[in-house]
Amino acid sequence: MFGLGMQELIVIFVIALLVFGPKKLPDLARALGRGVAEFKRASEELKEGLTAELSVEDEKANASTRPQQYASKDATPQTAEQQEKSTGAHETRNV
């Protein structure tokens, strides 16, 4: 726990007890606990927000790198006959 041993924690507790007194120490501990809980909650919200933002960015990147399958307005493939009619080219075959 932060590189502090049991002896260091006891010394810190005794000094806090002498400075703040036995009546104020539980209130300070409670306030410290609430502060730590609020910090954890805020960090989790930030983490979730960043994760969501990164997933949206990944989806955008994947969508922009995918090739477009159909170039027409209605997004349906053209048949060979439709392509010939639109270009006006006609192939004559000798049988």
N, CA, C and O atoms as CSV, one atom per row, in Angstrom:
chain,resi,resn,atom,element,x,y,z
A,1,MET,N,N,0.842,-1.182,0.000
A,1,MET,CA,C,0.000,0.000,0.000
A,1,MET,C,C,0.883,1.238,0.000
A,1,MET,O,O,1.293,1.695,1.067
A,2,PHE,N,N,1.178,1.779,-1.139
A,2,PHE,CA,C,1.978,2.990,-1.331
A,2,PHE,C,C,3.375,2.857,-0.746
A,2,PHE,O,O,4.002,3.874,-0.450
A,3,GLY,N,N,3.877,1.666,-0.572
A,3,GLY,CA,C,5.217,1.470,-0.038
A,3,GLY,C,C,5.325,1.766,1.453
A,3,GLY,O,O,6.433,1.924,1.966
A,4,LEU,N,N,4.205,1.843,2.154
A,4,LEU,CA,C,4.217,2.085,3.596
A,4,LEU,C,C,3.972,0.781,4.334
A,4,LEU,O,O,3.087,0.001,3.983
A,5,GLY,N,N,4.776,0.566,5.360
A,5,GLY,CA,C,4.597,-0.617,6.178
A,5,GLY,C,C,3.626,-0.355,7.307
A,5,GLY,O,O,3.077,0.739,7.436
A,6,MET,N,N,3.423,-1.378,8.126
A,6,MET,CA,C,2.496,-1.257,9.243
A,6,MET,C,C,2.994,-0.225,10.263
A,6,MET,O,O,2.190,0.521,10.823
A,7,GLN,N,N,4.270,-0.175,10.502
A,7,GLN,CA,C,4.813,0.765,11.486
A,7,GLN,C,C,4.602,2.209,11.037
A,7,GLN,O,O,4.252,3.059,11.856
A,8,GLU,N,N,4.805,2.499,9.774
A,8,GLU,CA,C,4.598,3.851,9.270
A,8,GLU,C,C,3.142,4.272,9.371
A,8,GLU,O,O,2.848,5.415,9.720
A,9,LEU,N,N,2.221,3.350,9.065
A,9,LEU,CA,C,0.805,3.657,9.172
A,9,LEU,C,C,0.391,3.945,10.609
A,9,LEU,O,O,-0.414,4.842,10.856
A,10,ILE,N,N,0.938,3.187,11.559
A,10,ILE,CA,C,0.630,3.422,12.973
A,10,ILE,C,C,1.137,4.794,13.406
A,10,ILE,O,O,0.439,5.514,14.119
A,11,VAL,N,N,2.331,5.157,12.987
A,11,VAL,CA,C,2.892,6.474,13.344
A,11,VAL,C,C,2.016,7.579,12.756
A,11,VAL,O,O,1.720,8.554,13.446
A,12,ILE,N,N,1.598,7.449,11.499
A,12,ILE,CA,C,0.737,8.454,10.868
A,12,ILE,C,C,-0.595,8.545,11.616
A,12,ILE,O,O,-1.095,9.646,11.847
A,13,PHE,N,N,-1.169,7.413,11.993
A,13,PHE,CA,C,-2.436,7.406,12.725
A,13,PHE,C,C,-2.301,8.099,14.078
A,13,PHE,O,O,-3.179,8.872,14.461
A,14,VAL,N,N,-1.220,7.837,14.807
A,14,VAL,CA,C,-1.005,8.455,16.121
A,14,VAL,C,C,-0.832,9.966,15.974
A,14,VAL,O,O,-1.385,10.729,16.766
A,15,ILE,N,N,-0.079,10.402,14.982
A,15,ILE,CA,C,0.116,11.840,14.769
A,15,ILE,C,C,-1.216,12.501,14.417
A,15,ILE,O,O,-1.521,13.580,14.925
A,16,ALA,N,N,-2.019,11.858,13.544
A,16,ALA,CA,C,-3.329,12.402,13.191
A,16,ALA,C,C,-4.236,12.453,14.402
A,16,ALA,O,O,-5.008,13.400,14.557
A,17,LEU,N,N,-4.156,11.447,15.267
A,17,LEU,CA,C,-4.965,11.419,16.484
A,17,LEU,C,C,-4.585,12.563,17.414
A,17,LEU,O,O,-5.453,13.189,18.022
A,18,LEU,N,N,-3.285,12.837,17.525
A,18,LEU,CA,C,-2.830,13.934,18.384
A,18,LEU,C,C,-3.200,15.297,17.801
A,18,LEU,O,O,-3.566,16.208,18.544
A,19,VAL,N,N,-3.108,15.443,16.478
A,19,VAL,CA,C,-3.372,16.734,15.852
A,19,VAL,C,C,-4.875,17.043,15.837
A,19,VAL,O,O,-5.282,18.144,16.207
A,20,PHE,N,N,-5.693,16.086,15.416
A,20,PHE,CA,C,-7.114,16.349,15.230
A,20,PHE,C,C,-7.972,15.962,16.423
A,20,PHE,O,O,-9.069,16.497,16.587
A,21,GLY,N,N,-7.511,15.067,17.239
A,21,GLY,CA,C,-8.282,14.646,18.405
A,21,GLY,C,C,-9.196,13.480,18.091
A,21,GLY,O,O,-9.497,13.211,16.928
A,22,PRO,N,N,-9.640,12.782,19.142
A,22,PRO,CA,C,-10.469,11.586,18.926
A,22,PRO,C,C,-11.877,11.898,18.412
A,22,PRO,O,O,-12.517,11.022,17.830
A,23,LYS,N,N,-12.367,13.102,18.607
A,23,LYS,CA,C,-13.723,13.438,18.151
A,23,LYS,C,C,-13.758,13.765,16.662
A,23,LYS,O,O,-14.730,13.434,15.982
A,24,LYS,N,N,-12.729,14.401,16.152
A,24,LYS,CA,C,-12.696,14.823,14.752
A,24,LYS,C,C,-12.185,13.739,13.819
A,24,LYS,O,O,-12.513,13.755,12.632
A,25,LEU,N,N,-11.397,12.806,14.314
A,25,LEU,CA,C,-10.747,11.806,13.464
A,25,LEU,C,C,-11.749,10.945,12.686
A,25,LEU,O,O,-11.527,10.729,11.494
A,26,PRO,N,N,-12.837,10.440,13.283
A,26,PRO,CA,C,-13.805,9.664,12.475
A,26,PRO,C,C,-14.450,10.481,11.367
A,26,PRO,O,O,-14.695,9.964,10.278
A,27,ASP,N,N,-14.732,11.772,11.639
A,27,ASP,CA,C,-15.314,12.622,10.595
A,27,ASP,C,C,-14.340,12.823,9.439
A,27,ASP,O,O,-14.734,12.811,8.273
A,28,LEU,N,N,-13.071,13.006,9.774
A,28,LEU,CA,C,-12.065,13.167,8.718
A,28,LEU,C,C,-11.896,11.891,7.902
A,28,LEU,O,O,-11.744,11.942,6.681
A,29,ALA,N,N,-11.923,10.753,8.576
A,29,ALA,CA,C,-11.796,9.474,7.872
A,29,ALA,C,C,-12.993,9.254,6.945
A,29,ALA,O,O,-12.835,8.778,5.821
A,30,ARG,N,N,-14.188,9.603,7.420
A,30,ARG,CA,C,-15.399,9.467,6.617
A,30,ARG,C,C,-15.325,10.376,5.384
A,30,ARG,O,O,-15.664,9.961,4.276
A,31,ALA,N,N,-14.885,11.602,5.589
A,31,ALA,CA,C,-14.754,12.542,4.469
A,31,ALA,C,C,-13.706,12.064,3.470
A,31,ALA,O,O,-13.889,12.194,2.260
A,32,LEU,N,N,-12.615,11.515,3.977
A,32,LEU,CA,C,-11.574,10.976,3.099
A,32,LEU,C,C,-12.112,9.795,2.290
A,32,LEU,O,O,-11.834,9.675,1.096
A,33,GLY,N,N,-12.878,8.931,2.941
A,33,GLY,CA,C,-13.482,7.792,2.245
A,33,GLY,C,C,-14.441,8.226,1.156
A,33,GLY,O,O,-14.444,7.648,0.069
A,34,ARG,N,N,-15.262,9.244,1.432
A,34,ARG,CA,C,-16.186,9.762,0.424
A,34,ARG,C,C,-15.425,10.376,-0.747
A,34,ARG,O,O,-15.801,10.213,-1.907
A,35,GLY,N,N,-14.351,11.081,-0.418
A,35,GLY,CA,C,-13.542,11.685,-1.480
A,35,GLY,C,C,-12.913,10.650,-2.388
A,35,GLY,O,O,-12.882,10.817,-3.607
A,36,VAL,N,N,-12.410,9.575,-1.791
A,36,VAL,CA,C,-11.804,8.503,-2.585
A,36,VAL,C,C,-12.865,7.817,-3.445
A,36,VAL,O,O,-12.619,7.510,-4.612
A,37,ALA,N,N,-14.052,7.577,-2.863
A,37,ALA,CA,C,-15.135,6.943,-3.625
A,37,ALA,C,C,-15.569,7.821,-4.797
A,37,ALA,O,O,-15.806,7.319,-5.896
A,38,GLU,N,N,-15.671,9.120,-4.567
A,38,GLU,CA,C,-16.055,10.041,-5.640
A,38,GLU,C,C,-14.985,10.084,-6.736
A,38,GLU,O,O,-15.304,10.150,-7.924
A,39,PHE,N,N,-13.721,10.046,-6.328
A,39,PHE,CA,C,-12.630,10.031,-7.307
A,39,PHE,C,C,-12.691,8.763,-8.156
A,39,PHE,O,O,-12.512,8.820,-9.373
A,40,LYS,N,N,-12.943,7.622,-7.519
A,40,LYS,CA,C,-13.047,6.367,-8.267
A,40,LYS,C,C,-14.208,6.415,-9.255
A,40,LYS,O,O,-14.077,5.976,-10.397
A,41,ARG,N,N,-15.348,6.951,-8.811
A,41,ARG,CA,C,-16.523,7.050,-9.673
A,41,ARG,C,C,-16.238,7.953,-10.872
A,41,ARG,O,O,-16.599,7.628,-12.003
A,42,ALA,N,N,-15.598,9.074,-10.620
A,42,ALA,CA,C,-15.284,10.002,-11.710
A,42,ALA,C,C,-14.282,9.388,-12.683
A,42,ALA,O,O,-14.398,9.577,-13.894
A,43,SER,N,N,-13.309,8.661,-12.165
A,43,SER,CA,C,-12.326,8.039,-13.059
A,43,SER,C,C,-12.958,6.936,-13.890
A,43,SER,O,O,-12.580,6.744,-15.046
A,44,GLU,N,N,-13.921,6.201,-13.322
A,44,GLU,CA,C,-14.626,5.171,-14.099
A,44,GLU,C,C,-15.463,5.807,-15.208
A,44,GLU,O,O,-15.500,5.298,-16.328
A,45,GLU,N,N,-16.134,6.916,-14.899
A,45,GLU,CA,C,-16.919,7.606,-15.923
A,45,GLU,C,C,-16.032,8.114,-17.046
A,45,GLU,O,O,-16.393,8.026,-18.220
A,46,LEU,N,N,-14.881,8.642,-16.688
A,46,LEU,CA,C,-13.939,9.124,-17.699
A,46,LEU,C,C,-13.439,7.969,-18.558
A,46,LEU,O,O,-13.331,8.091,-19.778
A,47,LYS,N,N,-13.139,6.864,-17.917
A,47,LYS,CA,C,-12.655,5.686,-18.635
A,47,LYS,C,C,-13.718,5.166,-19.605
A,47,LYS,O,O,-13.408,4.824,-20.746
A,48,GLU,N,N,-14.976,5.108,-19.144
A,48,GLU,CA,C,-16.057,4.652,-20.019
A,48,GLU,C,C,-16.264,5.615,-21.188
A,48,GLU,O,O,-16.495,5.190,-22.320
A,49,GLY,N,N,-16.179,6.903,-20.906
A,49,GLY,CA,C,-16.333,7.889,-21.973
A,49,GLY,C,C,-15.245,7.777,-23.018
A,49,GLY,O,O,-15.517,7.844,-24.217
A,50,LEU,N,N,-14.015,7.607,-22.568
A,50,LEU,CA,C,-12.904,7.461,-23.508
A,50,LEU,C,C,-13.027,6.177,-24.316
A,50,LEU,O,O,-12.735,6.163,-25.512
A,51,THR,N,N,-13.457,5.102,-23.668
A,51,THR,CA,C,-13.626,3.834,-24.374
A,51,THR,C,C,-14.700,3.963,-25.451
A,51,THR,O,O,-14.529,3.474,-26.568
A,52,ALA,N,N,-15.810,4.624,-25.109
A,52,ALA,CA,C,-16.879,4.817,-26.090
A,52,ALA,C,C,-16.403,5.685,-27.242
A,52,ALA,O,O,-16.695,5.394,-28.402
A,53,GLU,N,N,-15.677,6.740,-26.932
A,53,GLU,CA,C,-15.171,7.642,-27.969
A,53,GLU,C,C,-14.185,6.924,-28.893
A,53,GLU,O,O,-14.208,7.128,-30.106
A,54,LEU,N,N,-13.329,6.092,-28.325
A,54,LEU,CA,C,-12.372,5.350,-29.138
A,54,LEU,C,C,-13.064,4.327,-30.026
A,54,LEU,O,O,-12.639,4.110,-31.161
A,55,SER,N,N,-14.122,3.696,-29.530
A,55,SER,CA,C,-14.837,2.726,-30.354
A,55,SER,C,C,-15.542,3.424,-31.515
A,55,SER,O,O,-15.609,2.882,-32.618
A,56,VAL,N,N,-16.067,4.629,-31.269
A,56,VAL,CA,C,-16.694,5.394,-32.352
A,56,VAL,C,C,-15.642,5.769,-33.393
A,56,VAL,O,O,-15.895,5.669,-34.593
A,57,GLU,N,N,-14.472,6.198,-32.942
A,57,GLU,CA,C,-13.394,6.552,-33.874
A,57,GLU,C,C,-12.951,5.339,-34.681
A,57,GLU,O,O,-12.684,5.458,-35.877
A,58,ASP,N,N,-12.869,4.164,-34.039
A,58,ASP,CA,C,-12.495,2.947,-34.755
A,58,ASP,C,C,-13.531,2.589,-35.811
A,58,ASP,O,O,-13.182,2.188,-36.922
A,59,GLU,N,N,-14.811,2.734,-35.461
A,59,GLU,CA,C,-15.865,2.436,-36.428
A,59,GLU,C,C,-15.797,3.382,-37.623
A,59,GLU,O,O,-15.980,2.963,-38.765
A,60,LYS,N,N,-15.534,4.657,-37.354
A,60,LYS,CA,C,-15.408,5.617,-38.443
A,60,LYS,C,C,-14.219,5.273,-39.332
A,60,LYS,O,O,-14.312,5.359,-40.557
A,61,ALA,N,N,-13.111,4.888,-38.723
A,61,ALA,CA,C,-11.919,4.538,-39.495
A,61,ALA,C,C,-12.173,3.296,-40.338
A,61,ALA,O,O,-11.743,3.226,-41.490
A,62,ASN,N,N,-12.872,2.313,-39.768
A,62,ASN,CA,C,-13.174,1.101,-40.522
A,62,ASN,C,C,-14.160,1.379,-41.649
A,62,ASN,O,O,-14.051,0.790,-42.725
A,63,ALA,N,N,-15.102,2.253,-41.422
A,63,ALA,CA,C,-16.094,2.575,-42.449
A,63,ALA,C,C,-15.458,3.331,-43.605
A,63,ALA,O,O,-15.846,3.135,-44.756
A,64,SER,N,N,-14.493,4.188,-43.321
A,64,SER,CA,C,-13.881,4.968,-44.398
A,64,SER,C,C,-12.894,4.148,-45.216
A,64,SER,O,O,-12.609,4.511,-46.357
A,65,THR,N,N,-12.366,3.068,-44.680
A,65,THR,CA,C,-11.414,2.255,-45.432
A,65,THR,C,C,-12.094,1.162,-46.242
A,65,THR,O,O,-11.465,0.573,-47.121
A,66,ARG,N,N,-13.374,0.872,-45.965
A,66,ARG,CA,C,-14.088,-0.132,-46.748
A,66,ARG,C,C,-14.373,0.397,-48.141
A,66,ARG,O,O,-14.799,1.544,-48.276
A,67,PRO,N,N,-14.155,-0.390,-49.178
A,67,PRO,CA,C,-14.464,0.084,-50.539
A,67,PRO,C,C,-15.972,0.125,-50.747
A,67,PRO,O,O,-16.718,-0.673,-50.179
A,68,GLN,N,N,-16.400,1.066,-51.569
A,68,GLN,CA,C,-17.816,1.152,-51.884
A,68,GLN,C,C,-18.145,0.059,-52.886
A,68,GLN,O,O,-17.465,-0.098,-53.900
A,69,GLN,N,N,-19.200,-0.695,-52.588
A,69,GLN,CA,C,-19.534,-1.809,-53.454
A,69,GLN,C,C,-20.293,-1.358,-54.696
A,69,GLN,O,O,-20.058,-1.849,-55.800
A,70,TYR,N,N,-21.206,-0.416,-54.495
A,70,TYR,CA,C,-22.038,0.009,-55.600
A,70,TYR,C,C,-21.954,1.522,-55.718
A,70,TYR,O,O,-22.099,2.250,-54.736
A,71,ALA,N,N,-21.716,1.977,-56.939
A,71,ALA,CA,C,-21.569,3.411,-57.156
A,71,ALA,C,C,-22.880,4.069,-57.583
A,71,ALA,O,O,-22.965,5.297,-57.599
A,72,SER,N,N,-23.892,3.296,-57.925
A,72,SER,CA,C,-25.143,3.889,-58.393
A,72,SER,C,C,-25.930,4.481,-57.241
A,72,SER,O,O,-25.646,4.218,-56.073
A,73,LYS,N,N,-26.922,5.283,-57.587
A,73,LYS,CA,C,-27.706,5.993,-56.577
A,73,LYS,C,C,-28.512,5.043,-55.703
A,73,LYS,O,O,-28.583,5.217,-54.487
A,74,ASP,N,N,-29.114,4.045,-56.323
A,74,ASP,CA,C,-29.989,3.159,-55.558
A,74,ASP,C,C,-29.227,1.983,-54.943
A,74,ASP,O,O,-29.849,1.103,-54.348
A,75,ALA,N,N,-27.938,1.946,-55.067
A,75,ALA,CA,C,-27.053,0.957,-54.445
A,75,ALA,C,C,-27.377,-0.474,-54.864
A,75,ALA,O,O,-27.305,-1.400,-54.056
A,76,THR,N,N,-27.742,-0.647,-56.165
A,76,THR,CA,C,-27.954,-1.996,-56.681
A,76,THR,C,C,-27.013,-2.195,-57.853
A,76,THR,O,O,-26.754,-1.258,-58.608
A,77,PRO,N,N,-26.501,-3.398,-58.014
A,77,PRO,CA,C,-25.578,-3.643,-59.128
A,77,PRO,C,C,-26.324,-3.647,-60.467
A,77,PRO,O,O,-27.488,-4.039,-60.546
A,78,GLN,N,N,-25.635,-3.206,-61.502
A,78,GLN,CA,C,-26.224,-3.190,-62.837
A,78,GLN,C,C,-25.928,-4.512,-63.533
A,78,GLN,O,O,-24.879,-5.122,-63.327
A,79,THR,N,N,-26.874,-4.936,-64.358
A,79,THR,CA,C,-26.647,-6.140,-65.155
A,79,THR,C,C,-25.828,-5.760,-66.385
A,79,THR,O,O,-25.623,-4.579,-66.664
A,80,ALA,N,N,-25.373,-6.749,-67.100
A,80,ALA,CA,C,-24.560,-6.501,-68.293
A,80,ALA,C,C,-25.367,-5.748,-69.347
A,80,ALA,O,O,-24.824,-4.883,-70.034
A,81,GLU,N,N,-26.655,-6.063,-69.485
A,81,GLU,CA,C,-27.503,-5.386,-70.461
A,81,GLU,C,C,-27.674,-3.915,-70.106
A,81,GLU,O,O,-27.640,-3.056,-70.986
A,82,GLN,N,N,-27.859,-3.618,-68.806
A,82,GLN,CA,C,-28.017,-2.229,-68.382
A,82,GLN,C,C,-26.733,-1.437,-68.626
A,82,GLN,O,O,-26.781,-0.263,-68.995
A,83,GLN,N,N,-25.600,-2.077,-68.422
A,83,GLN,CA,C,-24.332,-1.395,-68.651
A,83,GLN,C,C,-24.148,-1.093,-70.135
A,83,GLN,O,O,-23.666,-0.015,-70.485
A,84,GLU,N,N,-24.528,-2.037,-71.025
A,84,GLU,CA,C,-24.406,-1.818,-72.459
A,84,GLU,C,C,-25.320,-0.687,-72.922
A,84,GLU,O,O,-24.928,0.136,-73.749
A,85,LYS,N,N,-26.544,-0.652,-72.384
A,85,LYS,CA,C,-27.490,0.393,-72.768
A,85,LYS,C,C,-27.009,1.759,-72.312
A,85,LYS,O,O,-27.158,2.748,-73.029
A,86,SER,N,N,-26.428,1.814,-71.108
A,86,SER,CA,C,-26.002,3.115,-70.596
A,86,SER,C,C,-24.769,3.631,-71.328
A,86,SER,O,O,-24.612,4.843,-71.469
A,87,THR,N,N,-23.897,2.756,-71.796
A,87,THR,CA,C,-22.705,3.198,-72.501
A,87,THR,C,C,-22.957,3.331,-73.998
A,87,THR,O,O,-22.231,4.044,-74.690
A,88,GLY,N,N,-23.977,2.651,-74.496
A,88,GLY,CA,C,-24.285,2.732,-75.920
A,88,GLY,C,C,-23.434,1.780,-76.749
A,88,GLY,O,O,-23.581,1.740,-77.970
A,89,ALA,N,N,-22.582,1.043,-76.142
A,89,ALA,CA,C,-21.732,0.113,-76.873
A,89,ALA,C,C,-22.483,-1.193,-77.058
A,89,ALA,O,O,-23.132,-1.699,-76.143
A,90,HIS,N,N,-22.377,-1.714,-78.249
A,90,HIS,CA,C,-23.015,-2.990,-78.532
A,90,HIS,C,C,-22.016,-3.853,-79.263
A,90,HIS,O,O,-21.340,-3.415,-80.193
A,91,GLU,N,N,-21.944,-5.062,-78.827
A,91,GLU,CA,C,-20.964,-5.992,-79.390
A,91,GLU,C,C,-21.679,-6.944,-80.342
A,91,GLU,O,O,-22.686,-7.557,-79.988
A,92,THR,N,N,-21.146,-7.055,-81.548
A,92,THR,CA,C,-21.727,-7.959,-82.525
A,92,THR,C,C,-20.905,-9.233,-82.535
A,92,THR,O,O,-19.677,-9.208,-82.624
A,93,ARG,N,N,-21.607,-10.333,-82.442
A,93,ARG,CA,C,-20.902,-11.617,-82.446
A,93,ARG,C,C,-21.278,-12.412,-83.706
A,93,ARG,O,O,-22.434,-12.445,-84.127
A,94,ASN,N,N,-20.308,-13.014,-84.257
A,94,ASN,CA,C,-20.530,-13.904,-85.405
A,94,ASN,C,C,-20.569,-15.322,-84.877
A,94,ASN,O,O,-19.673,-15.780,-84.168
A,95,VAL,N,N,-21.637,-15.996,-85.250
A,95,VAL,CA,C,-21.775,-17.374,-84.795
A,95,VAL,C,C,-21.465,-18.328,-85.879
A,95,VAL,O,O,-21.530,-19.540,-85.672
